[in-house]
Structures are given as structure tokens and as C-alpha cells.
Amino acid sequence: MAGTSMEVSTAATALRTVLHRAHQAAEKSGRLSDQIKVVAVSKTKPVSILRQVYDAGHRIFGENYVQEIVEKSPQLPDDIEWHFIGHLQGNKVKPLLTAVPNLFMVESVDDEKIANRLNHAVGSIGRKPLKVLVQVNTSGEESKFGVEPSGCVELVKHVKDGCPNLEFSGLMTIGMLDYTSTPENFRTLSNCRNEVCKALGIQENQCELSMGMSGDFEQAIEMGSTIVRVGSTIFGAREYPKKTEN
């Protein structure tokens, strides 16, 4: 599916607005704008629209599904920093790493098993260590993936001590069912960072917080987020295939 000229023009304009809002939120929280990374989440969107956002100067993109990132990444320049932000199944690890050599980060390491799979796969293909974030379930919803806050330090310790091919880079959380979070969710992730840094001797500025999406990224930044994942506000509503009736 090819994006219309109106869609691509709108996406580039929306990107600039999002970056401006993110920079303002950073300044409001007493931080520099370059301390905030905006991941443009392009789930279900065609490469033509991603290209326009790239041409507008953006280099950080995210995908939720292995199939989409594997299809899109070869069609786009290799200086893109790809973030994989969805739930990662063990059998998809090797295809993801093999097909996306410029994969910059996996944000969704939620248990030791997937950490071990990633560590083994990175080593087997001989690529440089892969940056990872540990995903924390801050809302307590059973439908959400992520380690419980009480298990966060233990999982980070496993990644740091038991996975030499992975580079622990911080923590991530996903919002509620409507993809917005409450201040309590953001506060929980920030508290987890405090515990991790204290327990493992990590400097706070070496531990990213990936929290906040289209509906709440400014609040997330004001509460300490360093990575925000913005999709529909940049690219418009997601376009899922229509289900056929029986």
C-alpha cells in the first residue's frame, strides 16, 4: 500500500510538532532537549510514509511486529536506529537479528528466557552487543507483558551478569489498555530505576526510561522519561486489515 501525498506531508509536519512538544516538556522538567529520544512507531504504515519522516530528518523508528520490521528495514537507509518494542517470541529472535543488522535496541526483554535467546543469537551471528531494555509491568494488568516491579532488579542483574552479548540500557513500560498511563505507572518505573541503580551500582543517567506514548508523552517526559514511543500522533490512525465476515 502506498501512502498518499497528503499522508506523507501530514506525517512530516506532525513529526515536527511532536519534536517541538517533546523539547518543551524536556525544558519544563529542567533537562536538555537532546536528552529525549522520540521513537517514531510506524506499525501498519507503508514504507513511503516512513521515508518522508526519514527525509524530514528523523532517524529513530520503532516496530511492534517482527514481520513488519523485517519487511521494512531493507527498503530504508541503514543509518536508521530501529527499536523493537513489541512482545518478542523466542522463535522470532534469530530472524529479527539476521534480517535487521541495524537493529539498535530491543525494548521488551521481559524474562530471563528471552534474554538468554537474544544473548545466544547475538553471539552466534557475531554482531556487536545489542542494547536492551527490561520491560516492567507497572499497571499490574494480566494482559500486559513485563516483569513485576519486585522482580526487576533480579532480571536486570541476569542481563548484566549472564548475558555478555547484551548491553543493559534501561527500563520500559507500556500504558493501560487505552495506551495511556497514570502518573503512578510512571512513578513505579522511576522507582524501579532507583532500585536497580542502587542495587547494581549503575549511574542514573546510564539507565534509560522508556515510557510515554502518543497520549501521554509530555507528562512522561516531565516525570523522567528519556525515550517516548509516538505512533498515531505522527503517522495517523493505524490501518488494520478488515475482518471478513463468515
N, C-alpha and C positions, 0 to 999 in steps of 0.2 A: 504494500500500500504506500503510495507516495503522498507526502504532505502537500497541501495547497500552499500557494504563495502567502495567503493570509495567515495560515497556521505558523509558518516558519517566521514570518515577520513578527507575529504576536509573541512567539517564544523568545526571540532575541530581545524584544522590548521588555517582556516580563522578567527575563533574567536580570537585566539592568536594574529593574525596580527591586527585585529580591536582594540583590547585592547591596543596593543602597540602604534598604531596610535593615539588613544584617549588620552593615557598618555602623548605622545609627545605634542599634541595640548594643553593639560592642562598646561604642563610646559612652553610652549611658551607663554601662557596667564598669567603666574605668579601664577598658582594655583597648588595645590597638586593633584596627580592623583586620590586619593581616594575621591575627591570631585566630580568626574564624574561617573555617573551610565550609563552603557551600557545595554539597554533592547534588548535582542535577540528576534526579531519579527519572529515568526515561522509560519506565515499564509500559509496554504495549505501544510505544511510539515508534514511527518509522525512522530509518537512518537519515532520511532527508532533513527531518526536523532537528535531529541531534547535530547534524553537520552545520546547520545555521547557528545553533548555540555555540558550537565549536568556533565557527568563523567570527562570532561576536567576542571571542577571546577566552571562552571558558575551557577548562581542561580537566575538571573533576566530574566524572559521571558515575552513576550507580545503577545497578540492576538487581531485581529480586529473584530472577529465574535463570538457571544455568543455560537453558536453551536459548534465551534471548541474548545474553551476553556473548555466548559462543557464536551466534549468528551475526551480531552487530559489530563486534570488535575488529574483525578482519577488514571490514568495509570503511573503517575510520582510521585517522592518523595514529601512529604508535606512541605519540607523546601524551596521549590521554592517560590519566590516572584512574583506572577502573576500580570501583569499590563494589564488592559483592555484599549485599545487605540482607538477603533472604535466608530462610532456613536451608541449610546445606545437608543433603543426604550423602552418606558415605560413598555410595557408588557413583556419585557425580563429581567427586573431588578430583580424580585424575583427569577426566575430560575437561574440567574447568581450567585446571592449571596448564594443561597441554595446549589448549586452544587459545588461551589468553595470556601470552607471555608478558604483557604489560599490566597484568593484574597487580594492583598496588596494595590492596587490603581486603581481607575478609573480616567483616564487622560482626559476624554472627556465630562465633565459637561459643557453644552453649553447654558442652560437656567434654569430658576427657577423651571419649571415643572419637569425636570429630577432630579434636586437637591432634590426636595420635595419627589419624588418617592423613590430615594435612601435612603433618611433620614428615611422615614417611614419603608421601608423594613429592613434596618439595625436594627432599633428599634424592629421590630416585631419578628426577629429571634434571638435577644439577643446577637449579636456578638459585638466585640469591635468597637469603631468608625472607619469608613472607610476613608482612605486618598483619597482625590480627588484633581484633578487639574481643573481649569477653562479653557476651550478651547476658544481661541481668533482667529477670522478670520482676520489675518494680511494682506492677499493678496487682500481682497475686492471682491473675486470671489463669484458669487452667488451659484456656485456648492459646495462651501465649508461650512461645519457647523462651528459653533463658534459664540460667541457674538462679536458684533462690538467693536473695541477698546474703543469707547466712553462709552460703557455700561459695561465695565469690572469691574470698582470699585463697581458699584451697585450690580452686580451679586456676586462678592466676599463677599460683605457685607451681602447679603442674606444668603449665605452659612455659614458664620461665626456666624451671629446673629440668623438665623432662622432654622438652621439645626444642632441641638446638637449632632446628631449621625454621622456627617461628620466632618472630620478634613481637613480644607483647607490647602493645601501643596504647591500650586504654580500655574503656568500658563503653557499652552501648545499651540502650533500652528502646523499646517500641511502646507507643502510646496505647490507649484503651481501644475498644472495638471501633470507635469512630476515628481512630488515629489522631486523637489529641490526648495530651497528658495533663494531669493536675500538678500543681506545684509540689505536692507530696511525692509524686513519681520522680520528678527532677531532683528533689531533695534526697530521696533514697539513693539515687545513683551517685550523687555528690558525696553522701556519707560513705558509700561503698568505696569510692576513690580514696577517701581519707583513711579508711581501714586498710586498704591494700597498700597504700604508700607507707603507712606507719609500720605494718607488719613485715613488709618486704624491702624497706629502705629505698623506696622509689621517690624521686622528686615529683611533686605535684605537676609541674609543667612538662613532665615526661609521660604523663598519663592522660590521654585524651578523654573527653566525654562526648560521645555521640548521642545526642538527644535533641528532639525537636524536629517537627516536620512542617508541612505547609500551614497548618492551622495554629501552630504554637511556637514557631522557631524563634521569634523575637523574645518571648518570655523565657525560652530555654537558654538563649544566649545570655540574657540578664541573670540567669541562675547558674551560669558557669559553663554552658556547653561550648565546645570548641569545634564540633562538627555538626552541621544540621543537614538533614536529608529532605530536599524540597522537590516534589514531583509535579503535582497538578497545578500549583501556582505558576510554575514556569511553562509546562507543556500543555496545560488544559486537562479536562477530564479524561480519564483513561478509557480506552476503547476496547472492551472485551467482546469476543465473538458472541453473536446472538445464539441463544439456545434454540434448537429446533424442537417443536412440539411433536409428540408421538401421535 
